[in-house]
């Protein structure tokens, strides 16, 4: 039987940068322990005669052919941009914290 404690769940949530409420932490603790319990049951199965499998279904290429098609001009693509500079979108800096970029 799995036994993740509340502290374990809080630690994982912290590492994942998840801001969870008390209710969400309680629900997640139960769900994670249930998943681990199910995995424990699977480990008891005899898989000695089952060959390793990477895929359970045949793989098929579902991608379309890469065909050159007409596209938007730079002016059309930037037409609704709140701010632009030349042929580029202007967005707020997220690294470096100040004016002028990183």
Biopython code that builds the backbone (N, CA, C, O; Angstrom):
import numpy as np
from Bio.PDB.StructureBuilder import StructureBuilder

atoms = [
    (1, "UNK", "N", (0.832, -1.181, 0.000)),
    (1, "UNK", "CA", (0.000, 0.000, 0.000)),
    (1, "UNK", "C", (0.882, 1.253, 0.000)),
    (1, "UNK", "O", (1.873, 1.337, 0.725)),
    (2, "UNK", "N", (0.501, 2.201, -0.816)),
    (2, "UNK", "CA", (1.238, 3.463, -0.877)),
    (2, "UNK", "C", (0.922, 4.282, 0.361)),
    (2, "UNK", "O", (-0.139, 4.141, 0.968)),
    (3, "UNK", "N", (1.851, 5.129, 0.716)),
    (3, "UNK", "CA", (1.619, 5.942, 1.891)),
    (3, "UNK", "C", (2.321, 7.288, 1.741)),
    (3, "UNK", "O", (3.293, 7.582, 2.437)),
    (4, "UNK", "N", (1.804, 8.102, 0.813)),
    (4, "UNK", "CA", (2.321, 9.460, 0.698)),
    (4, "UNK", "C", (1.677, 10.303, 1.794)),
    (4, "UNK", "O", (0.457, 10.306, 1.959)),
    (5, "UNK", "N", (2.494, 10.996, 2.517)),
    (5, "UNK", "CA", (1.955, 11.851, 3.575)),
    (5, "UNK", "C", (1.532, 13.197, 3.001)),
    (5, "UNK", "O", (1.860, 13.528, 1.862)),
    (6, "UNK", "N", (0.818, 13.953, 3.782)),
    (6, "UNK", "CA", (0.421, 15.303, 3.384)),
    (6, "UNK", "C", (1.670, 16.137, 3.109)),
    (6, "UNK", "O", (1.703, 16.924, 2.163)),
    (7, "UNK", "N", (2.706, 15.958, 3.947)),
    (7, "UNK", "CA", (3.957, 16.702, 3.758)),
    (7, "UNK", "C", (4.606, 16.344, 2.426)),
    (7, "UNK", "O", (5.174, 17.212, 1.763)),
    (8, "UNK", "N", (4.528, 15.061, 2.021)),
    (8, "UNK", "CA", (5.076, 14.655, 0.717)),
    (8, "UNK", "C", (4.366, 15.388, -0.413)),
    (8, "UNK", "O", (5.009, 15.904, -1.327)),
    (9, "UNK", "N", (3.042, 15.431, -0.346)),
    (9, "UNK", "CA", (2.252, 16.089, -1.387)),
    (9, "UNK", "C", (2.545, 17.587, -1.412)),
    (9, "UNK", "O", (2.675, 18.174, -2.486)),
    (10, "UNK", "N", (2.648, 18.205, -0.248)),
    (10, "UNK", "CA", (2.967, 19.627, -0.185)),
    (10, "UNK", "C", (4.346, 19.900, -0.786)),
    (10, "UNK", "O", (4.539, 20.896, -1.484)),
    (11, "UNK", "N", (5.297, 19.015, -0.514)),
    (11, "UNK", "CA", (6.658, 19.180, -1.036)),
    (11, "UNK", "C", (6.668, 19.087, -2.563)),
    (11, "UNK", "O", (7.298, 19.906, -3.232)),
    (12, "UNK", "N", (5.974, 18.096, -3.112)),
    (12, "UNK", "CA", (5.911, 17.942, -4.569)),
    (12, "UNK", "C", (5.199, 19.137, -5.194)),
    (12, "UNK", "O", (5.627, 19.640, -6.233)),
    (13, "UNK", "N", (4.127, 19.589, -4.573)),
    (13, "UNK", "CA", (3.408, 20.758, -5.088)),
    (13, "UNK", "C", (4.319, 21.986, -5.072)),
    (13, "UNK", "O", (4.295, 22.790, -6.004)),
    (14, "UNK", "N", (5.115, 22.128, -4.024)),
    (14, "UNK", "CA", (6.054, 23.249, -3.941)),
    (14, "UNK", "C", (7.100, 23.155, -5.053)),
    (14, "UNK", "O", (7.402, 24.153, -5.707)),
    (15, "UNK", "N", (7.659, 21.948, -5.270)),
    (15, "UNK", "CA", (8.668, 21.775, -6.315)),
    (15, "UNK", "C", (8.093, 22.084, -7.694)),
    (15, "UNK", "O", (8.794, 22.609, -8.559)),
    (16, "UNK", "N", (6.816, 21.757, -7.898)),
    (16, "UNK", "CA", (6.158, 22.007, -9.176)),
    (16, "UNK", "C", (5.614, 23.428, -9.269)),
    (16, "UNK", "O", (5.000, 23.798, -10.270)),
    (17, "UNK", "N", (5.839, 24.220, -8.228)),
    (17, "UNK", "CA", (5.372, 25.606, -8.163)),
    (17, "UNK", "C", (3.850, 25.689, -8.329)),
    (17, "UNK", "O", (3.335, 26.563, -9.028)),
    (18, "UNK", "N", (3.140, 24.756, -7.669)),
    (18, "UNK", "CA", (1.685, 24.744, -7.701)),
    (18, "UNK", "C", (1.155, 25.411, -6.444)),
    (18, "UNK", "O", (1.491, 24.997, -5.335)),
    (19, "UNK", "N", (0.358, 26.403, -6.597)),
    (19, "UNK", "CA", (-0.285, 27.047, -5.455)),
    (19, "UNK", "C", (-1.610, 26.362, -5.182)),
    (19, "UNK", "O", (-2.636, 26.763, -5.732)),
    (20, "UNK", "N", (-1.607, 25.339, -4.345)),
    (20, "UNK", "CA", (-2.808, 24.554, -4.100)),
    (20, "UNK", "C", (-3.470, 24.952, -2.785)),
    (20, "UNK", "O", (-2.799, 25.288, -1.810)),
    (21, "UNK", "N", (-4.792, 24.908, -2.779)),
    (21, "UNK", "CA", (-5.547, 25.178, -1.558)),
    (21, "UNK", "C", (-5.498, 23.942, -0.667)),
    (21, "UNK", "O", (-5.060, 22.875, -1.099)),
    (22, "UNK", "N", (-5.946, 24.088, 0.575)),
    (22, "UNK", "CA", (-5.998, 22.952, 1.497)),
    (22, "UNK", "C", (-6.876, 21.842, 0.934)),
    (22, "UNK", "O", (-6.544, 20.661, 1.036)),
    (23, "UNK", "N", (-8.000, 22.232, 0.338)),
    (23, "UNK", "CA", (-8.910, 21.240, -0.253)),
    (23, "UNK", "C", (-8.238, 20.501, -1.410)),
    (23, "UNK", "O", (-8.369, 19.283, -1.530)),
    (24, "UNK", "N", (-7.521, 21.236, -2.260)),
    (24, "UNK", "CA", (-6.825, 20.611, -3.392)),
    (24, "UNK", "C", (-5.721, 19.681, -2.912)),
    (24, "UNK", "O", (-5.527, 18.604, -3.478)),
    (25, "UNK", "N", (-4.987, 20.091, -1.860)),
    (25, "UNK", "CA", (-3.941, 19.226, -1.311)),
    (25, "UNK", "C", (-4.528, 17.931, -0.765)),
    (25, "UNK", "O", (-3.969, 16.856, -0.985)),
    (26, "UNK", "N", (-5.640, 18.021, -0.063)),
    (26, "UNK", "CA", (-6.273, 16.832, 0.495)),
    (26, "UNK", "C", (-6.744, 15.901, -0.620)),
    (26, "UNK", "O", (-6.541, 14.689, -0.551)),
    (27, "UNK", "N", (-7.370, 16.471, -1.644)),
    (27, "UNK", "CA", (-7.851, 15.649, -2.761)),
    (27, "UNK", "C", (-6.682, 15.009, -3.501)),
    (27, "UNK", "O", (-6.741, 13.831, -3.854)),
    (28, "UNK", "N", (-5.626, 15.775, -3.735)),
    (28, "UNK", "CA", (-4.461, 15.264, -4.443)),
    (28, "UNK", "C", (-3.765, 14.166, -3.648)),
    (28, "UNK", "O", (-3.285, 13.194, -4.232)),
    (29, "UNK", "N", (-3.703, 14.303, -2.339)),
    (29, "UNK", "CA", (-3.096, 13.262, -1.498)),
    (29, "UNK", "C", (-3.835, 11.937, -1.695)),
    (29, "UNK", "O", (-3.204, 10.893, -1.859)),
    (30, "UNK", "N", (-5.161, 11.976, -1.680)),
    (30, "UNK", "CA", (-5.951, 10.761, -1.893)),
    (30, "UNK", "C", (-5.768, 10.195, -3.284)),
    (30, "UNK", "O", (-5.624, 8.984, -3.451)),
    (31, "UNK", "N", (-5.771, 11.062, -4.282)),
    (31, "UNK", "CA", (-5.629, 10.605, -5.669)),
    (31, "UNK", "C", (-4.259, 9.990, -5.926)),
    (31, "UNK", "O", (-4.161, 8.946, -6.570)),
    (32, "UNK", "N", (-3.205, 10.626, -5.431)),
    (32, "UNK", "CA", (-1.860, 10.088, -5.640)),
    (32, "UNK", "C", (-1.675, 8.756, -4.919)),
    (32, "UNK", "O", (-1.057, 7.843, -5.465)),
    (33, "UNK", "N", (-2.195, 8.635, -3.718)),
    (33, "UNK", "CA", (-2.094, 7.371, -3.009)),
    (33, "UNK", "C", (-2.889, 6.278, -3.724)),
    (33, "UNK", "O", (-2.463, 5.123, -3.742)),
    (34, "UNK", "N", (-4.024, 6.620, -4.306)),
    (34, "UNK", "CA", (-4.803, 5.644, -5.071)),
    (34, "UNK", "C", (-4.013, 5.176, -6.292)),
    (34, "UNK", "O", (-3.973, 3.980, -6.581)),
    (35, "UNK", "N", (-3.387, 6.107, -7.009)),
    (35, "UNK", "CA", (-2.579, 5.747, -8.180)),
    (35, "UNK", "C", (-1.444, 4.808, -7.771)),
    (35, "UNK", "O", (-1.195, 3.808, -8.444)),
    (36, "UNK", "N", (-0.767, 5.119, -6.687)),
    (36, "UNK", "CA", (0.325, 4.262, -6.233)),
    (36, "UNK", "C", (-0.175, 2.892, -5.793)),
    (36, "UNK", "O", (0.508, 1.890, -6.005)),
    (37, "UNK", "N", (-1.365, 2.833, -5.179)),
    (37, "UNK", "CA", (-1.965, 1.545, -4.809)),
    (37, "UNK", "C", (-2.228, 0.707, -6.055)),
    (37, "UNK", "O", (-1.973, -0.497, -6.058)),
    (38, "UNK", "N", (-2.736, 1.335, -7.111)),
    (38, "UNK", "CA", (-3.008, 0.612, -8.354)),
    (38, "UNK", "C", (-1.707, 0.116, -8.985)),
    (38, "UNK", "O", (-1.658, -0.995, -9.513)),
    (39, "UNK", "N", (-0.680, 0.914, -8.932)),
    (39, "UNK", "CA", (0.616, 0.501, -9.462)),
    (39, "UNK", "C", (1.147, -0.699, -8.681)),
    (39, "UNK", "O", (1.708, -1.623, -9.270)),
    (40, "UNK", "N", (0.974, -0.690, -7.370)),
    (40, "UNK", "CA", (1.408, -1.816, -6.543)),
    (40, "UNK", "C", (0.721, -3.100, -6.977)),
    (40, "UNK", "O", (1.349, -4.158, -7.010)),
    (41, "UNK", "N", (-0.566, -3.019, -7.310)),
    (41, "UNK", "CA", (-1.288, -4.197, -7.793)),
    (41, "UNK", "C", (-0.683, -4.673, -9.111)),
    (41, "UNK", "O", (-0.518, -5.875, -9.316)),
    (42, "UNK", "N", (-0.352, -3.747, -10.000)),
    (42, "UNK", "CA", (0.236, -4.128, -11.287)),
    (42, "UNK", "C", (1.583, -4.826, -11.122)),
    (42, "UNK", "O", (1.928, -5.694, -11.923)),
    (43, "UNK", "N", (2.340, -4.462, -10.103)),
    (43, "UNK", "CA", (3.654, -5.083, -9.916)),
    (43, "UNK", "C", (3.547, -6.550, -9.517)),
    (43, "UNK", "O", (4.539, -7.277, -9.578)),
    (44, "UNK", "N", (2.368, -6.995, -9.113)),
    (44, "UNK", "CA", (2.201, -8.400, -8.730)),
    (44, "UNK", "C", (1.909, -9.291, -9.932)),
    (44, "UNK", "O", (1.915, -10.514, -9.797)),
    (45, "UNK", "N", (1.654, -8.711, -11.101)),
    (45, "UNK", "CA", (1.332, -9.500, -12.285)),
    (45, "UNK", "C", (2.567, -10.214, -12.815)),
    (45, "UNK", "O", (3.671, -9.669, -12.789)),
    (46, "UNK", "N", (2.368, -11.443, -13.299)),
    (46, "UNK", "CA", (3.447, -12.220, -13.895)),
    (46, "UNK", "C", (3.614, -11.784, -15.349)),
    (46, "UNK", "O", (2.760, -12.077, -16.186)),
    (47, "UNK", "N", (4.692, -11.097, -15.649)),
    (47, "UNK", "CA", (4.954, -10.619, -17.007)),
    (47, "UNK", "C", (6.158, -11.323, -17.624)),
    (47, "UNK", "O", (6.736, -10.842, -18.599)),
    (48, "UNK", "N", (6.525, -12.444, -17.060)),
    (48, "UNK", "CA", (7.703, -13.199, -17.508)),
    (48, "UNK", "C", (7.654, -13.520, -18.997)),
    (48, "UNK", "O", (8.680, -13.453, -19.674)),
    (49, "UNK", "N", (6.485, -13.865, -19.514)),
    (49, "UNK", "CA", (6.369, -14.317, -20.904)),
    (49, "UNK", "C", (5.809, -13.245, -21.833)),
    (49, "UNK", "O", (5.377, -13.550, -22.944)),
    (50, "UNK", "N", (5.814, -12.017, -21.392)),
    (50, "UNK", "CA", (5.339, -10.906, -22.220)),
    (50, "UNK", "C", (6.550, -10.112, -22.688)),
    (50, "UNK", "O", (7.297, -9.576, -21.869)),
    (51, "UNK", "N", (6.746, -10.035, -24.004)),
    (51, "UNK", "CA", (7.930, -9.303, -24.500)),
    (51, "UNK", "C", (7.794, -7.806, -24.241)),
    (51, "UNK", "O", (6.684, -7.274, -24.230)),
    (52, "UNK", "N", (8.917, -7.128, -24.035)),
    (52, "UNK", "CA", (8.889, -5.679, -23.852)),
    (52, "UNK", "C", (8.258, -5.007, -25.074)),
    (52, "UNK", "O", (8.502, -5.415, -26.210)),
    (53, "UNK", "N", (7.462, -3.997, -24.837)),
    (53, "UNK", "CA", (6.747, -3.320, -25.905)),
    (53, "UNK", "C", (6.916, -1.811, -25.764)),
    (53, "UNK", "O", (6.665, -1.240, -24.702)),
    (54, "UNK", "N", (7.347, -1.175, -26.856)),
    (54, "UNK", "CA", (7.464, 0.280, -26.844)),
    (54, "UNK", "C", (6.158, 0.924, -27.279)),
    (54, "UNK", "O", (5.796, 1.992, -26.785)),
    (55, "UNK", "N", (5.450, 0.282, -28.199)),
    (55, "UNK", "CA", (4.186, 0.802, -28.717)),
    (55, "UNK", "C", (3.157, -0.319, -28.702)),
    (55, "UNK", "O", (3.479, -1.467, -29.008)),
    (56, "UNK", "N", (1.929, 0.011, -28.350)),
    (56, "UNK", "CA", (0.876, -0.998, -28.353)),
    (56, "UNK", "C", (0.086, -0.998, -29.652)),
    (56, "UNK", "O", (-0.661, -1.937, -29.927)),
    (57, "UNK", "N", (0.245, 0.048, -30.448)),
    (57, "UNK", "CA", (-0.406, 0.110, -31.749)),
    (57, "UNK", "C", (0.639, 0.453, -32.795)),
    (57, "UNK", "O", (1.692, 1.006, -32.479)),
    (58, "UNK", "N", (0.341, 0.121, -34.037)),
    (58, "UNK", "CA", (1.261, 0.444, -35.120)),
    (58, "UNK", "C", (1.357, 1.953, -35.291)),
    (58, "UNK", "O", (0.358, 2.666, -35.200)),
    (59, "UNK", "N", (2.556, 2.422, -35.537)),
    (59, "UNK", "CA", (2.748, 3.852, -35.764)),
    (59, "UNK", "C", (2.490, 4.174, -37.230)),
    (59, "UNK", "O", (2.883, 3.421, -38.121)),
    (60, "UNK", "N", (1.836, 5.284, -37.465)),
    (60, "UNK", "CA", (1.585, 5.740, -38.827)),
    (60, "UNK", "C", (1.908, 7.230, -38.876)),
    (60, "UNK", "O", (1.682, 7.951, -37.904)),
    (61, "UNK", "N", (2.428, 7.678, -39.986)),
    (61, "UNK", "CA", (2.728, 9.082, -40.152)),
    (61, "UNK", "C", (1.418, 9.828, -40.358)),
    (61, "UNK", "O", (0.748, 9.653, -41.376)),
    (62, "UNK", "N", (1.056, 10.661, -39.390)),
    (62, "UNK", "CA", (-0.198, 11.403, -39.478)),
    (62, "UNK", "C", (0.028, 12.849, -39.916)),
    (62, "UNK", "O", (-0.904, 13.653, -39.923)),
    (63, "UNK", "N", (1.251, 13.171, -40.274)),
    (63, "UNK", "CA", (1.572, 14.539, -40.666)),
    (63, "UNK", "C", (1.317, 14.739, -42.151)),
    (63, "UNK", "O", (1.501, 13.824, -42.954)),
    (64, "UNK", "N", (0.896, 15.928, -42.501)),
    (64, "UNK", "CA", (0.678, 16.250, -43.901)),
    (64, "UNK", "C", (2.017, 16.563, -44.565)),
    (64, "UNK", "O", (3.020, 16.786, -43.887)),
    (65, "UNK", "N", (2.021, 16.576, -45.866)),
    (65, "UNK", "CA", (3.211, 16.955, -46.610)),
    (65, "UNK", "C", (3.528, 18.426, -46.324)),
    (65, "UNK", "O", (2.616, 19.235, -46.150)),
    (66, "UNK", "N", (4.785, 18.763, -46.278)),
    (66, "UNK", "CA", (5.209, 20.131, -46.051)),
    (66, "UNK", "C", (5.213, 20.854, -47.393)),
    (66, "UNK", "O", (6.134, 20.701, -48.195)),
    (67, "UNK", "N", (4.166, 21.642, -47.621)),
    (67, "UNK", "CA", (3.996, 22.323, -48.897)),
    (67, "UNK", "C", (4.051, 23.828, -48.673)),
    (67, "UNK", "O", (3.404, 24.358, -47.770)),
    (68, "UNK", "N", (4.831, 24.509, -49.506)),
    (68, "UNK", "CA", (4.926, 25.960, -49.413)),
    (68, "UNK", "C", (3.598, 26.560, -49.870)),
    (68, "UNK", "O", (3.083, 26.222, -50.935)),
    (69, "UNK", "N", (3.047, 27.471, -49.031)),
    (69, "UNK", "CA", (1.784, 28.131, -49.354)),
    (69, "UNK", "C", (1.934, 29.622, -49.091)),
    (69, "UNK", "O", (2.813, 30.036, -48.335)),
    (70, "UNK", "N", (1.082, 30.426, -49.711)),
    (70, "UNK", "CA", (1.138, 31.866, -49.446)),
    (70, "UNK", "C", (0.893, 32.136, -47.956)),
    (70, "UNK", "O", (0.122, 31.432, -47.304)),
    (71, "UNK", "N", (1.554, 33.157, -47.439)),
    (71, "UNK", "CA", (1.437, 33.489, -46.028)),
    (71, "UNK", "C", (1.115, 34.967, -45.872)),
    (71, "UNK", "O", (1.026, 35.701, -46.856)),
    (72, "UNK", "N", (0.944, 35.391, -44.637)),
    (72, "UNK", "CA", (0.698, 36.803, -44.362)),
    (72, "UNK", "C", (1.970, 37.615, -44.576)),
    (72, "UNK", "O", (3.077, 37.122, -44.361)),
    (73, "UNK", "N", (1.801, 38.847, -44.994)),
    (73, "UNK", "CA", (2.943, 39.756, -45.039)),
    (73, "UNK", "C", (3.239, 40.194, -43.608)),
    (73, "UNK", "O", (2.409, 40.000, -42.720)),
    (74, "UNK", "N", (4.396, 40.775, -43.377)),
    (74, "UNK", "CA", (4.745, 41.259, -42.037)),
    (74, "UNK", "C", (3.735, 42.293, -41.565)),
    (74, "UNK", "O", (3.337, 42.275, -40.400)),
    (75, "UNK", "N", (3.315, 43.190, -42.443)),
    (75, "UNK", "CA", (2.334, 44.212, -42.058)),
    (75, "UNK", "C", (0.991, 43.586, -41.687)),
    (75, "UNK", "O", (0.341, 44.042, -40.747)),
    (76, "UNK", "N", (0.567, 42.552, -42.410)),
    (76, "UNK", "CA", (-0.691, 41.881, -42.083)),
    (76, "UNK", "C", (-0.588, 41.168, -40.737)),
    (76, "UNK", "O", (-1.521, 41.211, -39.935)),
    (77, "UNK", "N", (0.541, 40.515, -40.494)),
    (77, "UNK", "CA", (0.721, 39.783, -39.250)),
    (77, "UNK", "C", (0.768, 40.734, -38.051)),
    (77, "UNK", "O", (0.304, 40.385, -36.965)),
    (78, "UNK", "N", (1.319, 41.922, -38.240)),
    (78, "UNK", "CA", (1.462, 42.884, -37.151)),
    (78, "UNK", "C", (0.310, 43.884, -37.069)),
    (78, "UNK", "O", (0.338, 44.788, -36.233)),
    (79, "UNK", "N", (-0.691, 43.736, -37.916)),
    (79, "UNK", "CA", (-1.766, 44.732, -38.014)),
    (79, "UNK", "C", (-2.473, 44.963, -36.682)),
    (79, "UNK", "O", (-2.830, 46.103, -36.385)),
    (80, "UNK", "N", (-2.688, 43.946, -35.881)),
    (80, "UNK", "CA", (-3.415, 44.098, -34.617)),
    (80, "UNK", "C", (-2.495, 44.118, -33.395)),
    (80, "UNK", "O", (-2.967, 44.039, -32.261)),
    (81, "UNK", "N", (-1.200, 44.223, -33.622)),
    (81, "UNK", "CA", (-0.262, 44.238, -32.496)),
    (81, "UNK", "C", (-0.454, 45.522, -31.694)),
    (81, "UNK", "O", (-0.522, 46.607, -32.271)),
    (82, "UNK", "N", (-0.541, 45.406, -30.354)),
    (82, "UNK", "CA", (-0.688, 46.616, -29.552)),
    (82, "UNK", "C", (0.516, 47.544, -29.687)),
    (82, "UNK", "O", (0.384, 48.765, -29.607)),
    (83, "UNK", "N", (1.701, 46.946, -29.895)),
    (83, "UNK", "CA", (2.908, 47.757, -30.067)),
    (83, "UNK", "C", (3.857, 47.003, -30.973)),
    (83, "UNK", "O", (3.985, 45.783, -30.873)),
    (84, "UNK", "N", (4.515, 47.720, -31.846)),
    (84, "UNK", "CA", (5.467, 47.090, -32.756)),
    (84, "UNK", "C", (6.657, 47.990, -32.986)),
    (84, "UNK", "O", (6.595, 49.201, -32.777)),
    (85, "UNK", "N", (7.743, 47.375, -33.420)),
    (85, "UNK", "CA", (8.946, 48.128, -33.741)),
    (85, "UNK", "C", (9.484, 47.541, -35.039)),
    (85, "UNK", "O", (9.989, 46.419, -35.062)),
    (86, "UNK", "N", (9.376, 48.290, -36.091)),
    (86, "UNK", "CA", (9.787, 47.772, -37.388)),
    (86, "UNK", "C", (8.909, 46.580, -37.750)),
    (86, "UNK", "O", (7.683, 46.690, -37.779)),
    (87, "UNK", "N", (9.529, 45.463, -38.020)),
    (87, "UNK", "CA", (8.785, 44.258, -38.384)),
    (87, "UNK", "C", (8.629, 43.288, -37.242)),
    (87, "UNK", "O", (8.527, 42.083, -37.474)),
    (88, "UNK", "N", (8.606, 43.782, -35.991)),
    (88, "UNK", "CA", (8.570, 42.892, -34.823)),
    (88, "UNK", "C", (7.491, 43.321, -33.832)),
    (88, "UNK", "O", (7.123, 44.493, -33.756)),
    (89, "UNK", "N", (6.988, 42.331, -33.067)),
    (89, "UNK", "CA", (6.107, 42.609, -31.944)),
    (89, "UNK", "C", (6.955, 43.157, -30.802)),
    (89, "UNK", "O", (8.088, 42.714, -30.613)),
    (90, "UNK", "N", (6.430, 44.108, -30.041)),
    (90, "UNK", "CA", (7.094, 44.582, -28.829)),
    (90, "UNK", "C", (6.310, 44.012, -27.655)),
    (90, "UNK", "O", (5.100, 44.206, -27.545)),
    (91, "UNK", "N", (7.022, 43.303, -26.780)),
    (91, "UNK", "CA", (6.390, 42.688, -25.613)),
    (91, "UNK", "C", (7.145, 43.118, -24.359)),
    (91, "UNK", "O", (8.312, 43.501, -24.443)),
    (92, "UNK", "N", (6.488, 43.057, -23.188)),
    (92, "UNK", "CA", (7.174, 43.424, -21.951)),
    (92, "UNK", "C", (8.334, 42.465, -21.666)),
    (92, "UNK", "O", (8.244, 41.266, -21.933)),
    (93, "UNK", "N", (9.411, 43.009, -21.124)),
    (93, "UNK", "CA", (10.557, 42.186, -20.762)),
    (93, "UNK", "C", (10.188, 41.311, -19.566)),
    (93, "UNK", "O", (9.534, 41.777, -18.633)),
    (94, "UNK", "N", (10.607, 40.038, -19.592)),
    (94, "UNK", "CA", (10.370, 39.157, -18.457)),
    (94, "UNK", "C", (11.672, 38.757, -17.782)),
    (94, "UNK", "O", (11.657, 38.260, -16.656)),
    (95, "UNK", "N", (12.769, 38.964, -18.438)),
    (95, "UNK", "CA", (14.082, 38.683, -17.849)),
    (95, "UNK", "C", (14.870, 39.983, -17.798)),
    (95, "UNK", "O", (14.735, 40.824, -18.687)),
    (96, "UNK", "N", (15.663, 40.151, -16.805)),
    (96, "UNK", "CA", (16.469, 41.352, -16.705)),
    (96, "UNK", "C", (15.757, 42.486, -16.003)),
    (96, "UNK", "O", (16.408, 43.403, -15.503)),
    (97, "UNK", "N", (14.437, 42.447, -15.952)),
    (97, "UNK", "CA", (13.639, 43.347, -15.165)),
    (97, "UNK", "C", (13.625, 44.811, -15.555)),
    (97, "UNK", "O", (12.955, 45.595, -14.883)),
    (98, "UNK", "N", (14.319, 45.226, -16.593)),
    (98, "UNK", "CA", (14.326, 46.646, -16.873)),
    (98, "UNK", "C", (14.159, 46.950, -18.327)),
    (98, "UNK", "O", (13.952, 46.067, -19.160)),
    (99, "UNK", "N", (14.256, 48.228, -18.613)),
    (99, "UNK", "CA", (14.152, 48.683, -19.992)),
    (99, "UNK", "C", (15.368, 48.208, -20.773)),
    (99, "UNK", "O", (16.445, 48.031, -20.204)),
    (100, "UNK", "N", (15.205, 48.007, -22.041)),
    (100, "UNK", "CA", (16.330, 47.692, -22.899)),
    (100, "UNK", "C", (16.637, 46.224, -23.011)),
    (100, "UNK", "O", (17.671, 45.868, -23.576)),
    (101, "UNK", "N", (15.776, 45.334, -22.490)),
    (101, "UNK", "CA", (15.972, 43.898, -22.677)),
    (101, "UNK", "C", (16.819, 43.268, -21.616)),
    (101, "UNK", "O", (17.000, 43.818, -20.530)),
    (102, "UNK", "N", (17.347, 42.085, -21.946)),
    (102, "UNK", "CA", (18.109, 41.291, -20.979)),
    (102, "UNK", "C", (19.433, 41.917, -20.787)),
    (102, "UNK", "O", (20.247, 41.415, -20.011)),
]
sb = StructureBuilder()
sb.init_structure("model")
sb.init_model(0)
sb.init_chain("A")
sb.init_seg("    ")
for serial, (resi, resn, name, xyz) in enumerate(atoms, 1):
    if name == "N":
        sb.init_residue(resn, " ", resi, " ")
    sb.init_atom(name, np.array(xyz, "f"), 0.0, 1.0, " ", f" {name:<3s}", serial, name[0])
structure = sb.get_structure()
